[in-house]
Amino acid sequence: MAARLKTLPAALLFLGAIAGSLAFGAPGTETIDLGGGVKMEFVLIPAGSFTMGSARNSYDEKPVHQVTLTQSYHLGKFEVSQEQWEKVMGGNPSHFKGAKLPVENVSWEDCQRFLAELRKKTGRQFALPTEAQWEYACRAGTTTTFSCGDDEACLADHSWHSGNSGLTTHPVGQKKPNAWGLHDMHGNVFEWCADWYSESYPDGDAVDPQGPSTGERRTIRGGAWLYVTDNHRSSDRGFSPPDYRINEYGLRCVMLTREAETSSAAAESAAKSDPAAPLLSRLEKALSEANKLHAEYLLTEAEKLVPGDPRLAALRRRIAVLPAPAETLAIEIDPGVAMEFVLIRPGTFTMGSNATPLLNEKPAHAVAITKPFYLGKFEVTQKQWQAIMDRNQSFFKGSEALGDPKQLPVENVSWVLAQSFLAKLNEKFPGRRFRLPTEAEWEYACRADTAGIQSSSDSTLLDTQAWYGGNAGGTTHPVGGKAANAWGLHDMYGNVWEWCQDPFGPYPAGAVQDPTGPTASSSGTRVLRGGAWNNSANHVNATFRYDDGSNILMRYYGFRCVVETAPENK
């Protein structure tokens, strides 16, 4: 099953993947003829504002915020049907077969191929809706739990869900539409959105939000035939890797209005004549977020593209007056319990090693980290873990002889448990954004502008900076007991392995910017870095890569946190 943290009815947990009449046209609708009697109908959705998210439900639906969509768009009146998919793609991947049934068993990547072929076939511009476009259209001017009201009983007329579907999809358009004439916005199949998934919304109001710039999972919306009604709420969010297919996932399309198509073509033409335009657009966003270090990095990159451009001098002056972020950060997560963070500035480094015999450390490649972030000065301790999670499952509880036992790093922590800790932190501090470091961020910070410890030949340096098999005595030690690296970070080598955010996979062949790893791991595992108290010296270095299943707990698995310096949605 996909990585979707939602609730199935108990009676259906064993199922896994189980091997209408159209509304009359209305003002603002547009029909695309695909040939052979197969058509697609679109409803004009006006520009406007709405309140996105929910304060009463899952953490990933918070914070509630005002969203303004500045352009109208056409949205499919129905989910894409199997006959429409087959007319465009020449095949039908669906598990439940039927011309008028929604197409399913399609990945986000499959949807992109469909949209590309649809553009070729019709000459119009199509896309998946952004998550904001989807929720705005689903709500259709309402603020209730569902577009039909707060009582889930109204879904009997508006949704195919686990309670009424008979465990199958149904022809599109059989249920009543919402107030804007859109059918099956609740249920039948989940609908892929354009956005990368993030575990919470950014703080503050948003205009035409596009979601995070990178990620590993794409957003799905609306619920499906197999899911309970709670997953059919207007604000409910789901996610899956973009290559994942299942018979619950389908789509509906956005079609740009003629005016938007003209505007898009003009912007594309302008970008071709101005190679710095994309960078300057990102720079303006960094300025609007008062993210000085990110703006400085982007300005440096723009100067390489258009040296001497008069726009750059004005941007430099605007950046100069922004406040510089603090070099360190202390966040009190509970009375008397603080977490300390060190500012990591943007920069470039060579990731991996061609000198190692290990293939998974090759090829060495250039990486640009464009956004500043705060990284934990220490590994997360047992005291910090207990303050947030109200328990301590660590194997090594320590003794007074080793110092404060609660200052030992927390271990016996899986990647999934680390995500639970971070989710609770994000809920407790809605103005902050806590997460695991990406593997690239981890190695960049570990190296700290140096070659870093590369092999057991560095044993003298290793003994000053790491608790490992050669000196740990078969146990963990209080964080910070060894010397910090050049950037003030302790225990980047040894003590406990540290989970990274990324799925485990091979490195790219060329230079990359802000990499987040593969969209999914072929082995289904996550990255761990840095080595631990029980490892030999050749595992405790800047380049050695390890991986394990996201639910595995070991007495040598821990983590440290990132706090972002600006909202994630850039």
N, C-alpha and C positions, 0 to 999 in steps of 0.2 A: 504493500500500500504506500501511497505517497506520504511525505512528511507533513501531515495535516493534523493539527492538534485540535480536533473537534470531536463531538460526541455522537456516536452511533447508538441507536436503540439496542438495549442489551440482547434482545432476541435476534438481532441481525449481525452480531459480532462474528459469527462463524461463516458468514457468507463470502467475505472478501469480494473479488471481482466476479460477478455472476455472468458463468458461461450462460384534419379538422376543418373546421369551418373558418374561413378568413373574414376578418372585420372589413366593413365597407371603407372605402377611401375617405379621407377627410382633408380639409385645408391643411397645407403644410406637409403633406405626404409626397413622396416621390418614388416611382417604380423603375427598377432596372430590369430590362428584358435579357435573360441569359440564353434565349432561343429554345425552341422545342416546347413552348408553353410554360417554361420554368421562369419565374420572376422573383425578384427580391423587392420587398416593400420597406421603405424607410420613413420615419416620422421626424419632422423638424423639431429639434429641442432648442428652445430659445436661450440666449445668453442670460445669466442671472447669478444670484448668490444663494447659498444655503448653509445650514449648519451640518458639518460632517462629523461622524463618529458618535459615540455614546459614552456617557459617564457611568452608566449602570452596568455595563457588561465587561467583556474581556479587556485586559490591559492593552492589547494591540489596537483597540478602538479609541484610545485616548492619546492626547487630550482632545476634547471636543473643540472644534475651531471653525471659524467662518471661512468659506471658500467662495471665491468669485470666478466664474467662467466668463471670459470676455467675448467669446465667439460662439455663435449658434452652430449646431452640427446636426446631421441626420443620423439617427440611430435605428438599427434594424427593428422593425415592428415585431419580429419573431426571432427566435434563435435560428441559426443557419440549419437548414434541413438537409437530409441526406441527398435528396434529389438535386438541391442547389450545389452541394459539395461535389457530387458526382459529375454534374454538368461542367464544373470548372476544372476538376482534378482528374476526371476519367476513372475514378475508383471510389470505393466506399469502405472505410476502415471500421465502421460501427459494429458493435456487438449485437445490439437489438436492430434488426433490419426492418425498414419501412420508409417509403419515399418521403412521407410527411413527418416522420419522426425526426427529432433533432440529431444531427451528426454528433457522435461521441467517439471515445477512444482516440482523441486527437490531442497532441501535445501543443504547447505554446509555439514551438518551432514549426510544427505542421501548420498551425494557423497562419504563421508568417508566410509560408509558401503559398497557402490558399489566397491570401490577400494580394501577394505579388501577381499570381495568375489572374486574379479578378481585375486588377488594374490593367493588365495587358489586354484582357478580353473586352473591357468596357471603356477604357480611356479615362475612367474616373479615379479619384484618390480614396483609398480605403485604409482603415487601421483598426486595431482593437481599441475599445474605449479606454481612456485612463481610468484609474480607480475613482477619481473625483467625478468624471463624466458619468460613470456607471451609477454611483450612489445618487447623484443629482437626478438622473433620469428615473431611477427606481423610486425615489421618494416622491417625485412628481408634485412637489409643493407641500408635501406632508412632513410632519415632525414626529410621527408615531412610530411604534416598533416595526410595523409592516406598512406598506403603502396603502393597505386597506383598513388600518386601525391598530389598536394596541392588543386586542383580543385575538389570540392565535386561531380562534374558531373561524375568523374571516378567511383564513387560507383555504378552507374547503372549496371556495369559489375561485381562488386565485393561484393556487399552487399545487403541484404534484410533489408530495413528500412521502416519507416512510409510512405514514398512517393511511394514505389513500391511493398510493401508486400501484399497488399490487406487485411491487418490486420490479418495475420496468419503466422505461420512458413512454411518453404518450405523444401523439401528433401535436405539433406546435399550434398554439392559438385556440386550444379547446377550453382553456380557463379564461375567466374574465380579465380584461386588460386593466392596467392602472389608470389614473386620471389623465395621463398623457397618451393613452392608446397603445401602450406597450404590453405585450403578452409574455407570460412566463418569466418575468423578472424575479419571481420567487419560484424556485424549484424546477423540476424537470431535469435540467443538467446544470452543473456549475459552468460559469462563463469566464474564460480567460480575460484578464485585463492586460494593458500594455506595461504596467509598472513592475519594477522590482519590488519585492515585499520588504517592509521594514517592521520591526516589532513594536513600534509606536509611531504616532504621527509627530511631525515637528511642532514645536511651540509656535504660537502666533497664527494670525490670519494668513491665507495663501491666495495667490492669484494664478489661475491656470496651472496648478501643481502637476508635475510629471512623475512624482515618486523619486526614490533615490537614484543616483546616477549609476550605481553598480549594485550587485547583489548575487545571490545564488539561487533564489527562488522567485517565481513570478506569482502575482496575486490572482486568486480566483474569487468569484462572487456569486451570490444568489441561492446557494443550496442546490440539492439534487434529489432525485427520486428515492435515494437510499437513506437520506438524512432526516433527523428529527426537526421539528418546526423551529427550534431555537437557532438552527443554522440557516434559516431562511429570512432572518431579520434584515432590514434595509442596511444596517451598519455592520453586519457580520462579515468577517474577513477570513479568507483561507489562503493557502499557498502550496506550491509544489515546484519541484525542479522543472525547468522549461522543456526538458526532453521527456517528461513523464506522460504516459498515456494510460487511461483507464476509462471504463464505460460510464463514468460520472461526469466527464469533462467535455464541454462543447464550447460554443462561442456565439456571439452576435457581433455585427460589424458597425463601425462608424463610417459614414461617408461624408467627406468634406463638402460644405456648401460651395457653390460656384465662386462666391466671393473669397472664401477661405482658400480655395485652390489657386486663385489669382494671387493672393497674398503670399502663399507658400512658394509659388513659382518665382515671385519677385525676390523673396528672401534667399532662395537657392541661387538665383542669379547674382545677387549682391555678395553672397558668400564666396562665389567663384572669383569675383573681381577684387575681393578683400580677404586675403588668406588669414588675416588676424581676427576676422569677425567672430568666429566661435570662441577664441580665447578671450576676446574683449567682453563678450557676453557673459562668460563665466566670471570674469574679473568684476563686472558690474554687480553680479550676484554676491560675490565675496565682499564687495564694498557695502552692499545693502545689509549684510549680516555682520558688518564690522569685524570681519575675519582678516586681520591685518597680515598675518603670515602667509595665508593662502593667497591673498591679493598680491603680496610681494613676489611670491613664486610665479604667479601667472603673468605679472608684469615683466619679469625677467625672460620668460618664454616668449612673450609678445615682442620684446626688443630683439630677439634673435630672428623673428620673422620679418619685422618691419622696422629695422633700425632707423632712428631719426624721425619716425612718424610723429607729427606735432601733437597727436592725441595723447601720446604716452607721457609727455611732460605734465599735462593737466591731471592725468591719472596718478602720477607719482606724487603730486601735491596733495591729492585727496587721500592717498594712502598714508602720507606722512602724519596727518592729523589724527589718524585712528589710534586708540589706546593700545599699547602693547599688552599681550596677555601675560599673566603672572608666570614666572619661571617654575614655580611649584604651586601645588594646590593641596589643601587639607580639607577633607569633607568628614564631618562628624556624623557617623551613621547611627550612633546610639550614644547616650550620655557616657562620656569618657572613652568612647571607641571611635577612633578616626582612621581614615584611609588617606595615605599620602601619595601624591602623583607628581611626576616630573614632566615638564613640557618637552615634547619631541618636535623639532622644527622640520619643515619640508626639506627634501634633499634627494640625492641620487646615490646609489651604491651598486656594487656587483653582487648579485645573489647567487648562492650555490658555489660549486667548485668543480673545475675540470681535473684537478689533481687527485681527487679521491677515486678509489676503485668502485665506489657505490654509484650505480647508474641513476638513482633517484635524486642525486645532488647535481646532476648534469642536465642541460648545459648551463655553465655559468652565464648569466645574462644581466643586462643593465635594467635596473628598476628605478622608477621615479616615484617618490612619495610626495604628492603635491599638497596634501592638507596636513596642518599641524594636528597633534593630538596629545593628550596627557596619558602617560602609561604609569601603572602602579610602581612606586619606588621599591616595593617589596611584593613577594607572593602573598596572596590572600591568606590571612591567619585564621586559626581556629576561633579566636575571640571574635573576629569580624564575621566569620561564617555563622557562629552561634547567635550573634546579635541580630542577624537578618533571618536565619532559618530556624531558630529556636531549638537546635539540636547540633550534635557534633559526632559524626560517624567515623572520625579519623581513627586509624589503627594506633598511631603513636600519640598518646596523650601527654607524654613528657613527664618530667620530674623537676623539682626545685633545683636540683643539682645542675640542670641544663639552663637555668634561668626561668623566666615566666613560661610555664608550659603552654599557656594560651597564645604565646607568640610563635609557637611552632606553625609551619604552614599547614593549612587544612589539606588533607589527602583523602583517599578513598572517594574521590569525586569524579563522576562521569562527566562527559561533555554536556549531556542533557541536564544533569544536576546543576552544572555551572550556569546553564541558561536560566534555570529557575531562580538561582541567586540573583542574576543580573536583572531578570524581570521584576523581582521584588524591589531591587534598588531603584529601577526606573519608575516603578509605581510610587515609591516613597519620595523620590526627588524628581518630580515631573519637569523641572527646569534643566535637568541634566540628561545625558545620554550615555549609559554604561554598556559596554560590550566586551567581547574577547578581542584581542588583537588579531589582525590577519597575519598569515605566516610571513608575508613580506614586511609588515610593520615590526613583527617580533625580531626577525633577523637584522633589520636596519637598526633597531634600538640596541640589540645585543652587540653588534659590531661597533656602534658608537664612533663612526668615522675611522675605525682601525680595521686591520685585517682580522682581528679577533683570534681567539684560541682555536687553532685548526687541528692539532693532533697531540698525541701524548708526549711529543718532544717539548711541549710547552708546560711540563709538569710543575716547574717552580711557580709560574704564573697561575696555573690551575689551582695549586694549593692555597694561594692567597685569595682566590675569588670563588672557590666552589667547594661544597660538600659532595663528595663522590665516593666511589668504592674504595679509593685509596686512603681516605682520611675520616670518613663519616662514622665508622664504628657500627655500621648496621642499623642506623636510625636517622631520622630527620633532625634538624637543628633549628633553633629560633631564627627567624628571618633577620637579615642584616648583620649576622655575625661575621661574615666575610667582607672583604673590601668591595666597594662599588666599582662599576666600570667607569669609563671616561665621562659618561653622561649622568652619573649618580644613581644608577640602577643596581640593586643588590640581587644576588642569587639568580642572575640570568643563566648561569651555569650551575647545574646540580641542585641539591636539596630535593625538589620534586620536579617531575616533568610538568610542563605547562601546556594546557590545551590552547589551540588556536581556533579561530572561527572557521577556517577553510575545510572543505572536503579534501581528502588526500588524492593527489594525482601527479602526473608528470609535469615538469616545468615547460613553459613555452620556449620556442626556438629563438625568439628575438626579444628586443627591448619591449618593456611593458610599463604601464603607468597605473599606480594604485591597484595592483592585482588582488583579486579575492579568491583565487584558486579556481578549479574547474566547477562547472555548474552542478555536477554531482560526481561522486567517486564511484568508479567501477567496482570497488571493493566495499563501498558503503561505509568507509571509515573516515575519521577526522585526524587532523594533524596534531602531534605533540612535539614540543621542542625543549632543548636545554639539558636533557639528562637528569639523573636523580642520584640519591644517596647510595644506591646499590650498583651504579654503572661504572664500567671501566672508563679510563680517560678518553679513549677514542670515540666514545658516545657523548662526551660532555664537551661540545664545541659549538661554534656558531653555525655550522652548516648541516650537522647530522639531523636527519629527518626520521621521525617515528610516527606510527599511526595505529589506531585501534578503533573498535566499534564505539559509537557515541553513547551506548548504555553501559560500557564496561567501567567498573570501579576497581582501582588498585591502590595499595598503600603507598605508591610512588607517583600517583596522578594528582596534580593540583592545578592552579592557574593564577594569573594576575589580570587585572582589569584595565581597559581603556576607558577614558572619559573624553568625549569629543569636545572640541573647542567651539563648535558651531553646530546648528541643527543638522541632522543627517540628510535631510531632503535638500540636496544642492542641485 
